[in-house]
């Protein structure tokens, strides 16, 4: 114990030295990013600065090289913020998301693009699509499926008539909390606000703890948090970002019924993404209304050994009792075996649309 102060002082000096090294290296990286911007602009005045496949490769490389003690995902998150700040020196990214401010979709946008991105809330999913299509923003972020409550149909339907492409994905662990304001009378809570899906994801917990409280669905969890600020007898189900934004207190944490509750979000943009090596492709297929149509659709996937990760059915807008299939699978459309499979499906289908090939979510 007698030599602890000496060792502690030496360790602090070592940390100070390392901090200086880290600062110098980050500054070098930022300068290099600026040089990249100059080179790109010299070659093409309409240069694209954000490359999803490049960023996915960098983050996967960092995770592979990491030897601890920080876990690989935490290390990748640190590099994500460094990359976000460096990219902002080249050209700040504008990202539209399903708002309002404080939603899980905003949290997903920041997780994927980092805090240096300019995030803009939109009132509806189709508004996110319109902003991207009009070129007002570089990318959009929209929810597509939840592990508990299933797909977000509005997002799927928006792809049918849009030229927008899927450029990436991000999966967010969803933790719901019961929030109150400083004026809430906690023993008199008779109304609980939240988005309908969040209420559904916490149904069992609500049945056990607030069986008589009115469950009021609203447009978003952030809106639920805002409403609680004005009422003394209500509470909200929302996440950390909404709690912080509206200054609410958590009286119960992680109240979701399933501990693995998560939501998948899609990154949408206007450009195709090259191969990164660990890719997904999303397509929408309309089949002719005849016996065995689904088998005929899926047979080429089996024969070419393409791994399906999702298959959803939606009613077609072109005819009664006709359906379209939304399919996600591993691989990139430019890979030979994937291209061959798609050619076969195209011959069998009434219509096939490739929504995009993109890197599998890293974080």
C-alpha positions as CSV (number, residue, x, y, z in Angstrom):
1,X,0.0,0.0,0.0
2,X,2.9,2.4,0.7
3,X,3.9,2.7,-3.0
4,X,0.3,3.3,-4.3
5,X,0.6,7.1,-4.6
6,X,3.8,6.7,-6.7
7,X,2.2,4.2,-9.0
8,X,-0.9,6.3,-9.3
9,X,1.1,9.4,-10.2
10,X,3.0,7.4,-12.8
11,X,-0.2,6.1,-14.3
12,X,-1.7,9.6,-14.5
13,X,1.4,10.8,-16.3
14,X,1.1,7.9,-18.7
15,X,-2.5,8.7,-19.3
16,X,-1.7,12.4,-20.0
17,X,1.0,11.3,-22.5
18,X,-1.5,8.9,-24.2
19,X,-4.1,11.7,-24.3
20,X,-1.6,13.9,-26.1
21,X,-0.8,11.1,-28.6
22,X,-4.6,10.4,-29.2
23,X,-5.2,14.2,-29.8
24,X,-2.4,14.4,-32.3
25,X,-3.5,11.3,-34.2
26,X,-7.1,12.4,-34.4
27,X,-6.0,15.8,-35.7
28,X,-3.9,14.1,-38.3
29,X,-6.9,12.0,-39.3
30,X,-9.0,15.1,-39.6
31,X,-6.4,16.8,-41.8
32,X,-6.3,13.7,-44.0
33,X,-10.1,13.8,-44.3
34,X,-9.8,17.4,-45.5
35,X,-7.3,16.4,-48.1
36,X,-9.7,13.6,-49.3
37,X,-12.3,16.3,-49.8
38,X,-10.0,18.4,-51.9
39,X,-9.0,15.5,-54.1
40,X,-12.7,14.4,-54.6
41,X,-13.8,17.9,-55.5
42,X,-10.8,18.3,-58.0
43,X,-12.0,15.1,-59.7
44,X,-15.7,15.8,-59.6
45,X,-17.5,18.9,-58.3
46,X,-20.5,16.7,-57.5
47,X,-18.4,14.3,-55.5
48,X,-20.0,12.0,-52.9
49,X,-18.3,12.3,-49.5
50,X,-20.2,9.7,-47.5
51,X,-19.6,6.1,-48.6
52,X,-21.6,3.6,-46.7
53,X,-19.6,0.6,-47.9
54,X,-16.3,2.3,-46.9
55,X,-17.5,3.2,-43.4
56,X,-18.8,-0.3,-42.8
57,X,-15.4,-1.8,-43.8
58,X,-13.5,0.6,-41.5
59,X,-15.7,-0.2,-38.5
60,X,-15.5,-3.9,-39.1
61,X,-11.7,-3.6,-39.4
62,X,-11.6,-1.7,-36.1
63,X,-13.7,-4.4,-34.4
64,X,-11.5,-7.1,-35.8
65,X,-8.3,-5.4,-34.6
66,X,-9.6,-4.6,-31.1
67,X,-8.0,-6.6,-28.3
68,X,-9.8,-4.9,-25.4
69,X,-10.3,-4.1,-22.6
70,X,-13.1,-2.1,-24.3
71,X,-15.4,-4.4,-26.1
72,X,-15.5,-4.2,-29.9
73,X,-18.9,-2.5,-30.2
74,X,-17.9,0.3,-27.8
75,X,-14.6,0.8,-29.7
76,X,-16.5,1.0,-33.0
77,X,-18.9,3.6,-31.5
78,X,-15.9,5.7,-30.5
79,X,-14.6,5.5,-34.1
80,X,-18.0,6.2,-35.4
81,X,-17.9,9.6,-33.7
82,X,-14.4,10.4,-34.9
83,X,-15.5,9.5,-38.5
84,X,-18.6,11.6,-38.1
85,X,-16.6,14.6,-37.0
86,X,-14.0,14.2,-39.8
87,X,-16.8,13.8,-42.4
88,X,-18.4,17.0,-41.2
89,X,-15.1,18.8,-42.1
90,X,-15.5,17.5,-45.7
91,X,-19.3,18.1,-45.9
92,X,-21.9,17.9,-43.1
93,X,-24.5,15.2,-43.8
94,X,-28.1,16.2,-43.6
95,X,-30.4,13.4,-42.4
96,X,-34.2,13.4,-42.2
97,X,-35.8,11.1,-39.7
98,X,-39.3,10.3,-38.5
99,X,-39.8,12.9,-35.7
100,X,-40.4,14.7,-33.6
101,X,-37.2,15.3,-31.8
102,X,-36.5,12.7,-29.1
103,X,-37.8,9.6,-30.9
104,X,-36.1,6.3,-31.3
105,X,-35.7,7.0,-35.0
106,X,-33.6,10.1,-34.1
107,X,-31.5,7.9,-31.8
108,X,-31.0,5.4,-34.7
109,X,-30.0,8.2,-37.0
110,X,-27.3,9.4,-34.5
111,X,-26.1,5.9,-33.9
112,X,-25.6,5.4,-37.6
113,X,-24.3,8.8,-38.7
114,X,-22.8,10.1,-35.4
115,X,-23.6,13.4,-33.6
116,X,-21.9,15.6,-36.2
117,X,-24.7,14.8,-38.7
118,X,-27.4,17.4,-39.1
119,X,-30.6,15.6,-38.2
120,X,-34.0,17.0,-39.3
121,X,-37.3,15.7,-37.9
122,X,-40.2,15.0,-40.2
123,X,-43.8,14.5,-39.2
124,X,-44.5,11.3,-41.3
125,X,-42.6,8.5,-43.1
126,X,-43.7,9.7,-46.5
127,X,-42.2,13.2,-45.7
128,X,-38.8,11.5,-45.1
129,X,-39.0,9.9,-48.5
130,X,-40.0,13.2,-50.2
131,X,-37.1,15.1,-48.6
132,X,-34.6,12.5,-49.8
133,X,-36.2,12.3,-53.2
134,X,-36.2,16.1,-53.6
135,X,-32.5,16.3,-52.6
136,X,-33.2,18.5,-49.6
137,X,-31.3,16.0,-47.4
138,X,-28.6,13.4,-48.2
139,X,-30.3,10.5,-46.4
140,X,-33.4,9.5,-44.4
141,X,-34.0,7.1,-41.5
142,X,-37.2,5.2,-41.2
143,X,-38.3,2.3,-39.0
144,X,-39.1,-1.0,-40.8
145,X,-39.7,-3.7,-38.3
146,X,-39.8,-4.4,-34.5
147,X,-38.9,-7.8,-33.0
148,X,-42.1,-7.8,-30.9
149,X,-44.7,-6.1,-33.1
150,X,-43.5,-6.9,-36.6
151,X,-43.2,-4.7,-39.7
152,X,-44.0,-1.0,-40.2
153,X,-46.3,-1.3,-43.2
154,X,-46.2,2.4,-44.0
155,X,-42.5,2.2,-44.7
156,X,-42.9,-0.9,-46.9
157,X,-45.7,0.8,-48.9
158,X,-43.6,3.9,-49.4
159,X,-41.0,2.0,-51.4
160,X,-43.5,0.7,-54.0
161,X,-43.9,4.0,-55.8
162,X,-40.6,5.6,-54.9
163,X,-37.3,5.7,-56.7
164,X,-35.5,5.9,-53.3
165,X,-32.9,3.2,-52.6
166,X,-31.9,1.5,-49.3
167,X,-28.3,2.4,-48.4
168,X,-27.9,0.8,-45.0
169,X,-29.6,-0.5,-41.9
170,X,-29.2,0.0,-38.2
171,X,-30.7,-2.1,-35.4
172,X,-31.5,-0.4,-32.1
173,X,-32.2,-2.1,-28.8
174,X,-35.4,-0.5,-27.5
175,X,-35.7,0.2,-23.8
176,X,-38.9,1.7,-22.6
177,X,-39.2,3.6,-19.3
178,X,-42.2,5.0,-17.4
179,X,-41.7,8.7,-17.2
180,X,-43.3,11.5,-15.0
181,X,-42.7,15.2,-14.5
182,X,-41.9,17.0,-11.3
183,X,-45.6,17.9,-10.9
184,X,-47.0,14.4,-11.4
185,X,-48.8,12.9,-8.5
186,X,-47.4,9.4,-8.8
187,X,-50.1,7.7,-6.7
188,X,-52.8,9.3,-8.9
189,X,-51.6,8.3,-12.4
190,X,-54.7,7.5,-14.4
191,X,-53.5,8.1,-18.0
192,X,-50.4,6.7,-19.8
193,X,-49.4,8.1,-23.1
194,X,-47.2,6.4,-25.8
195,X,-47.0,5.4,-29.4
196,X,-49.3,2.4,-30.1
197,X,-46.4,0.1,-30.8
198,X,-44.7,1.0,-27.5
199,X,-47.9,0.4,-25.6
200,X,-48.1,-3.0,-27.2
201,X,-44.5,-3.8,-26.4
202,X,-45.2,-3.1,-22.7
203,X,-48.7,-4.6,-22.4
204,X,-47.9,-7.3,-19.8
205,X,-46.0,-4.8,-17.6
206,X,-48.9,-2.3,-17.8
207,X,-51.4,-5.1,-17.0
208,X,-49.4,-5.9,-13.8
209,X,-48.6,-2.4,-12.6
210,X,-51.3,0.0,-14.0
211,X,-54.2,-2.2,-14.9
212,X,-56.8,0.6,-14.5
213,X,-54.9,3.5,-16.1
214,X,-56.1,4.6,-19.5
215,X,-53.7,3.9,-22.3
216,X,-53.7,6.7,-24.7
217,X,-52.0,6.2,-28.1
218,X,-50.2,9.3,-29.6
219,X,-48.1,9.9,-32.7
220,X,-44.7,9.4,-31.0
221,X,-43.1,8.7,-27.7
222,X,-41.6,12.2,-27.8
223,X,-45.1,13.6,-28.1
224,X,-46.1,11.4,-25.1
225,X,-43.3,12.9,-23.1
226,X,-44.3,16.5,-24.1
227,X,-47.9,15.9,-22.9
228,X,-46.8,14.7,-19.5
229,X,-45.2,18.0,-18.8
230,X,-48.6,19.7,-18.8
231,X,-50.6,17.2,-16.7
232,X,-50.4,16.1,-13.1
233,X,-52.1,12.7,-13.4
234,X,-50.4,11.2,-16.4
235,X,-47.2,9.3,-17.3
236,X,-45.5,8.5,-20.6
237,X,-43.7,5.4,-22.0
238,X,-40.6,6.6,-23.8
239,X,-36.8,6.2,-24.1
240,X,-33.8,7.9,-22.7
241,X,-33.6,10.6,-25.4
242,X,-37.2,11.8,-24.8
243,X,-36.7,11.7,-21.0
244,X,-33.6,13.9,-21.3
245,X,-35.2,16.3,-23.8
246,X,-38.3,17.0,-21.7
247,X,-36.6,16.7,-18.3
248,X,-38.7,13.8,-17.1
249,X,-37.9,11.3,-14.3
250,X,-37.9,7.5,-14.8
251,X,-40.0,5.8,-12.1
252,X,-39.6,2.4,-13.8
253,X,-36.9,1.4,-16.2
254,X,-36.9,-1.2,-19.0
255,X,-40.5,-2.1,-18.8
256,X,-40.7,-3.7,-22.2
257,X,-42.1,-7.3,-22.1
258,X,-39.3,-8.8,-24.1
259,X,-35.7,-8.1,-22.9
260,X,-34.4,-8.5,-26.5
261,X,-36.9,-5.9,-27.9
262,X,-35.3,-4.2,-30.8
263,X,-36.2,-2.2,-33.9
264,X,-34.6,-2.2,-37.3
265,X,-34.3,1.0,-39.2
266,X,-33.4,1.6,-42.9
267,X,-31.1,4.3,-44.2
268,X,-32.6,5.6,-47.5
269,X,-30.8,7.6,-50.2
270,X,-30.6,8.3,-53.9
271,X,-27.5,6.4,-54.9
272,X,-26.5,2.7,-55.3
273,X,-24.0,1.4,-52.8
274,X,-21.0,-0.7,-54.1
275,X,-20.1,-4.1,-52.6
276,X,-18.5,-4.1,-49.1
277,X,-18.2,-7.9,-48.6
278,X,-21.0,-8.3,-46.0
279,X,-24.1,-7.1,-47.7
280,X,-27.8,-7.4,-47.8
281,X,-30.2,-6.8,-50.7
282,X,-33.9,-5.9,-50.4
283,X,-36.4,-6.5,-53.3
284,X,-40.1,-6.2,-53.8
285,X,-41.7,-8.8,-56.1
286,X,-45.2,-9.0,-57.6
287,X,-46.2,-12.5,-58.6
288,X,-49.0,-13.6,-60.9
289,X,-52.1,-14.9,-59.0
290,X,-51.7,-18.6,-59.6
291,X,-51.2,-21.9,-57.6
292,X,-47.6,-22.4,-56.5
293,X,-46.6,-18.8,-57.0
294,X,-44.7,-18.5,-53.7
295,X,-42.8,-21.8,-54.4
296,X,-41.9,-20.6,-57.9
297,X,-40.6,-17.3,-56.4
298,X,-38.5,-19.0,-53.7
299,X,-37.1,-21.9,-55.6
300,X,-34.2,-19.9,-57.2
301,X,-33.1,-18.7,-53.8
302,X,-32.8,-22.2,-52.6
303,X,-31.0,-23.4,-55.7
304,X,-28.4,-20.6,-55.7
305,X,-28.0,-21.0,-51.9
306,X,-29.1,-17.4,-51.1
307,X,-29.9,-16.9,-47.4
308,X,-33.2,-15.1,-46.9
309,X,-33.5,-13.0,-43.8
310,X,-37.0,-11.6,-44.2
311,X,-40.1,-12.3,-46.2
312,X,-43.2,-10.1,-45.9
313,X,-46.5,-10.0,-47.8
314,X,-48.5,-6.9,-48.6
315,X,-51.7,-6.5,-50.6
316,X,-51.1,-5.2,-54.1
317,X,-52.5,-1.8,-55.1
318,X,-53.2,-3.0,-58.6
319,X,-55.8,-5.7,-58.0
320,X,-58.0,-7.3,-55.4
321,X,-56.4,-10.3,-53.6
322,X,-53.1,-9.9,-55.4
323,X,-50.0,-9.6,-53.3
324,X,-46.5,-8.3,-53.4
325,X,-43.6,-9.8,-51.5
326,X,-40.9,-7.8,-49.7
327,X,-37.7,-9.9,-49.4
328,X,-34.4,-9.3,-47.7
329,X,-31.5,-11.7,-48.3
330,X,-27.7,-11.8,-47.8
331,X,-25.5,-10.8,-50.7
332,X,-25.1,-7.9,-53.1
333,X,-26.9,-7.6,-56.4
334,X,-23.6,-7.3,-58.3
335,X,-22.3,-10.7,-57.0
336,X,-22.6,-13.2,-59.9
337,X,-24.7,-15.8,-58.1
338,X,-27.1,-13.1,-56.8
339,X,-27.4,-11.5,-60.2
340,X,-28.2,-14.9,-61.7
341,X,-30.8,-15.6,-59.1
342,X,-32.4,-12.2,-59.7
343,X,-32.5,-12.8,-63.5
344,X,-34.5,-16.0,-62.9
345,X,-36.9,-14.4,-60.4
346,X,-37.4,-11.5,-62.9
347,X,-38.5,-14.0,-65.6
348,X,-41.0,-15.7,-63.2
349,X,-42.4,-12.5,-61.6
350,X,-45.0,-10.1,-62.9
351,X,-42.7,-7.3,-61.6
352,X,-39.4,-7.2,-59.7
353,X,-37.9,-4.1,-58.1
354,X,-34.5,-4.0,-56.4
355,X,-34.8,-1.6,-53.5
356,X,-31.1,-1.6,-52.8
357,X,-27.9,-3.5,-51.9
358,X,-26.2,-2.2,-48.7
359,X,-23.8,-3.1,-45.9
360,X,-25.3,-5.3,-43.1
361,X,-25.6,-3.3,-39.9
362,X,-22.3,-3.1,-38.0
363,X,-23.5,-1.5,-34.8
